[in-house]
């Protein structure tokens, strides 16, 4: 179900509603060039979503798709508090927010740290950017709006994990400062630890383990952070890991030392 113009429409209604608009847009803007309509019964929701996106991007003023907001909901507090879970686990529940360009080492370091913490008897979990897009955020693309929603969702999930008492690691490019700041404000002071995984763009182009930078430079991948989309460096991160000069072990040890100094583990 999608929402348009403040009321609900199902996929077939949207297709019908925009059939006339499609012809208008074709004549006036030529925005449907190369768009092949699907036959009835084949991917109606996909077609409706494509139509909405094209109209929103190209039409004068656009058509905004809105998500229905929850109403009349009240937080139900449980008897077991975060402090109780932390005492049980012998650690503090925090968010380790790894941010940096693609290929900088965010996921590699986070997963190595997860293994090290487990050997130390500490419970942690990695929320990986690519993995999350296979499920929870599988409906999002890479437009600025979708990137914002991507981080909003994972920020809320990370908050719940930290409340559980888990050392929660997120490995997301998270290119916008305001989105990272919004997640920081979800938790108490000291519970959001921004870790900038820093690596020069030239080194990342040379590494390019997935071949993404090469494709982005050729224009085969749109909205690629660092090439065709911006990345806003953290202004005051709690930690900086320089992965062009540090080994994985050195970076992991820096994080562990920080956690020890802050009495998180």
C-alpha positions as CSV (number, residue, x, y, z in Angstrom):
1,X,0.0,0.0,0.0
2,X,1.3,3.4,-1.0
3,X,0.2,6.8,0.2
4,X,-0.3,9.8,-2.1
5,X,-1.9,13.1,-1.6
6,X,-2.8,12.3,2.0
7,X,-5.0,9.2,1.3
8,X,-4.4,5.6,0.6
9,X,-4.4,4.0,-2.8
10,X,-3.5,0.4,-3.8
11,X,-1.2,-0.3,-6.7
12,X,-3.8,-0.8,-9.4
13,X,-5.5,2.5,-8.4
14,X,-2.2,4.3,-8.7
15,X,-1.5,2.9,-12.1
16,X,-5.0,3.9,-13.3
17,X,-4.7,7.3,-11.7
18,X,-1.4,8.0,-13.4
19,X,-2.2,6.6,-16.8
20,X,-3.4,10.0,-18.0
21,X,-0.6,11.8,-16.2
22,X,1.8,9.4,-18.0
23,X,0.6,10.6,-21.4
24,X,0.8,14.2,-20.3
25,X,4.3,13.8,-19.0
26,X,5.4,12.0,-22.2
27,X,4.2,14.8,-24.4
28,X,5.4,17.7,-22.2
29,X,8.6,16.4,-20.6
30,X,9.5,13.2,-22.4
31,X,10.2,11.6,-19.0
32,X,8.8,8.2,-19.9
33,X,11.3,7.5,-22.7
34,X,12.5,3.9,-22.3
35,X,9.8,3.0,-19.8
36,X,8.0,-0.2,-20.8
37,X,4.7,-0.7,-19.1
38,X,4.1,-4.1,-17.5
39,X,1.2,-6.3,-18.5
40,X,-1.7,-6.4,-16.1
41,X,-1.0,-8.7,-13.3
42,X,2.7,-8.5,-13.6
43,X,4.4,-6.4,-10.9
44,X,1.7,-3.8,-10.4
45,X,3.3,-2.5,-7.3
46,X,6.7,-2.2,-9.0
47,X,5.2,-0.3,-11.9
48,X,3.3,2.0,-9.6
49,X,6.5,2.8,-7.6
50,X,8.4,3.5,-10.8
51,X,5.7,5.8,-12.0
52,X,5.6,7.7,-8.7
53,X,9.4,8.0,-8.7
54,X,9.6,9.3,-12.2
55,X,6.8,11.8,-11.7
56,X,8.3,13.0,-8.4
57,X,11.8,13.5,-10.0
58,X,10.7,15.1,-13.2
59,X,7.3,16.8,-12.9
60,X,7.1,20.4,-11.9
61,X,6.6,20.4,-8.1
62,X,6.8,16.6,-8.0
63,X,4.5,14.2,-6.2
64,X,5.7,13.3,-2.8
65,X,5.2,9.8,-1.4
66,X,4.5,9.9,2.3
67,X,4.8,7.2,4.9
68,X,1.9,6.8,7.3
69,X,2.8,7.9,10.8
70,X,1.9,6.0,13.9
71,X,-0.8,7.7,15.9
72,X,-2.1,7.2,19.5
73,X,0.9,5.1,20.6
74,X,2.4,5.2,24.1
75,X,5.8,3.7,25.2
76,X,5.3,0.7,27.5
77,X,8.1,0.6,30.0
78,X,9.2,-2.8,31.3
79,X,10.2,-3.8,34.8
80,X,13.7,-4.8,33.7
81,X,15.8,-1.7,33.1
82,X,18.9,-1.2,30.9
83,X,21.1,-1.0,34.0
84,X,19.8,-4.4,35.1
85,X,20.8,-6.0,31.7
86,X,24.2,-4.3,31.8
87,X,24.9,-5.7,35.3
88,X,23.8,-9.1,34.0
89,X,26.1,-8.9,31.0
90,X,29.0,-7.2,32.7
91,X,29.3,-4.5,30.1
92,X,27.6,-1.3,29.0
93,X,25.2,-1.1,26.0
94,X,26.5,1.5,23.5
95,X,26.5,2.2,19.8
96,X,29.8,2.1,18.0
97,X,29.0,4.0,14.8
98,X,31.6,3.2,12.1
99,X,31.3,5.7,9.3
100,X,33.5,6.2,6.2
101,X,33.7,5.7,2.5
102,X,33.0,2.4,0.8
103,X,36.1,0.1,1.0
104,X,37.6,2.0,4.0
105,X,37.3,-1.1,6.2
106,X,34.2,-0.4,8.3
107,X,32.7,-3.9,8.1
108,X,36.1,-5.7,8.3
109,X,37.1,-3.9,11.5
110,X,33.6,-4.2,13.1
111,X,33.5,-8.0,12.5
112,X,37.0,-8.5,13.7
113,X,36.1,-6.5,16.8
114,X,33.0,-8.5,17.3
115,X,35.1,-11.7,17.4
116,X,37.7,-10.2,19.8
117,X,34.9,-9.1,22.2
118,X,33.3,-12.5,22.2
119,X,36.7,-14.1,23.2
120,X,36.8,-11.6,26.0
121,X,33.3,-12.7,27.2
122,X,31.5,-9.6,25.9
123,X,28.4,-9.6,23.8
124,X,28.3,-7.5,20.7
125,X,26.6,-7.4,17.3
126,X,27.4,-5.9,13.9
127,X,24.6,-4.2,11.9
128,X,26.2,-4.1,8.5
129,X,25.0,-1.7,5.8
130,X,24.9,-4.2,2.9
131,X,23.3,-6.9,5.1
132,X,20.6,-4.6,6.3
133,X,19.6,-3.7,2.7
134,X,18.9,-7.4,2.1
135,X,16.0,-7.2,4.5
136,X,14.9,-4.3,6.8
137,X,16.0,-1.6,4.3
138,X,15.6,-3.6,1.1
139,X,13.0,-1.2,-0.1
140,X,15.4,1.8,-0.1
141,X,17.6,3.1,-2.9
142,X,20.5,5.6,-2.7
143,X,18.8,8.9,-3.2
144,X,19.5,11.5,-0.4
145,X,16.0,10.8,0.9
146,X,16.5,7.1,1.0
147,X,19.9,7.4,2.6
148,X,18.3,9.5,5.3
149,X,15.6,6.9,5.9
150,X,18.2,4.1,5.8
151,X,20.1,5.8,8.7
152,X,17.0,6.7,10.6
153,X,15.8,3.1,10.7
154,X,19.2,1.6,11.6
155,X,19.6,4.3,14.3
156,X,16.4,3.2,15.9
157,X,17.4,-0.5,15.7
158,X,20.8,0.3,17.2
159,X,19.2,2.2,20.0
160,X,17.1,-0.9,20.9
161,X,20.2,-3.1,20.8
162,X,22.1,-0.7,23.1
163,X,19.1,-0.6,25.5
164,X,19.4,-4.4,25.6
165,X,22.9,-4.0,26.9
166,X,24.7,-5.1,23.7
167,X,27.8,-3.4,22.3
168,X,26.2,-2.5,19.0
169,X,28.3,-1.8,16.0
170,X,27.0,-0.2,12.8
171,X,29.0,-0.3,9.6
172,X,27.3,2.2,7.3
173,X,28.8,4.9,5.1
174,X,26.2,7.3,6.6
175,X,27.4,10.2,4.6
176,X,25.4,13.1,6.2
177,X,26.4,14.7,9.4
178,X,22.8,15.6,10.4
179,X,21.8,11.9,10.1
180,X,24.6,10.8,12.4
181,X,23.8,13.6,14.8
182,X,20.2,12.5,14.9
183,X,21.2,9.0,15.9
184,X,23.5,10.4,18.6
185,X,20.6,12.3,20.1
186,X,18.6,9.1,20.5
187,X,20.8,7.9,23.3
188,X,22.4,9.4,26.4
189,X,25.8,11.1,26.4
190,X,28.6,8.6,26.0
191,X,26.4,5.9,24.5
192,X,27.0,7.0,20.9
193,X,30.6,6.5,19.8
194,X,31.4,7.8,16.4
195,X,34.3,6.1,14.8
196,X,35.6,7.6,11.5
197,X,37.2,4.9,9.4
198,X,39.4,7.3,7.3
199,X,41.1,6.4,4.1
200,X,42.2,8.7,1.2
201,X,40.0,8.4,-1.9
202,X,43.0,7.5,-4.1
203,X,43.8,4.5,-1.9
204,X,40.2,3.4,-2.0
205,X,40.2,3.6,-5.8
206,X,43.3,1.3,-5.8
207,X,41.7,-1.1,-3.4
208,X,38.3,-1.3,-4.9
209,X,37.6,-4.9,-3.8
210,X,34.1,-4.9,-5.3
211,X,34.9,-3.0,-8.5
212,X,32.5,-0.3,-7.4
213,X,34.7,2.8,-7.8
214,X,35.6,1.8,-11.3
215,X,32.0,1.4,-12.2
216,X,31.1,4.7,-10.5
217,X,33.8,6.6,-12.3
218,X,32.5,5.2,-15.6
219,X,29.0,6.4,-14.7
220,X,27.7,2.9,-14.4
221,X,26.7,3.4,-10.7
222,X,24.8,6.6,-9.8
223,X,24.8,8.4,-6.5
224,X,28.1,6.7,-5.4
225,X,29.5,8.3,-2.3
226,X,32.8,9.9,-2.8
227,X,32.4,10.0,-6.6
228,X,29.0,11.3,-7.6
229,X,27.5,11.8,-4.1
230,X,28.9,13.7,-1.2
231,X,30.4,12.5,2.1
232,X,30.5,14.8,5.1
233,X,33.4,14.0,7.3
234,X,32.7,13.7,11.0
235,X,33.6,17.0,12.8
236,X,34.4,15.6,16.3
237,X,34.4,11.8,16.2
238,X,35.3,9.9,19.3
239,X,37.9,7.8,17.3
240,X,39.6,8.1,14.0
241,X,41.0,4.9,12.4
242,X,43.5,5.7,9.6
243,X,43.2,2.4,7.6
244,X,45.7,3.5,5.0
245,X,48.5,3.3,7.6
246,X,47.0,1.1,10.3
247,X,46.6,-2.7,10.2
248,X,43.2,-4.3,11.1
249,X,44.6,-5.5,14.4
250,X,45.9,-2.0,15.2
251,X,42.5,-0.4,14.5
252,X,40.7,-3.0,16.5
253,X,43.1,-2.5,19.5
254,X,42.4,1.2,19.4
255,X,38.7,0.6,19.8
256,X,39.2,-1.9,22.6
257,X,41.4,0.5,24.4
258,X,38.8,3.2,24.1
259,X,36.1,0.8,25.5
260,X,38.3,-0.1,28.4
261,X,39.2,3.5,29.2
262,X,35.5,4.4,29.2
263,X,34.6,1.4,31.4
264,X,32.3,0.0,28.7
265,X,34.0,-3.4,29.0
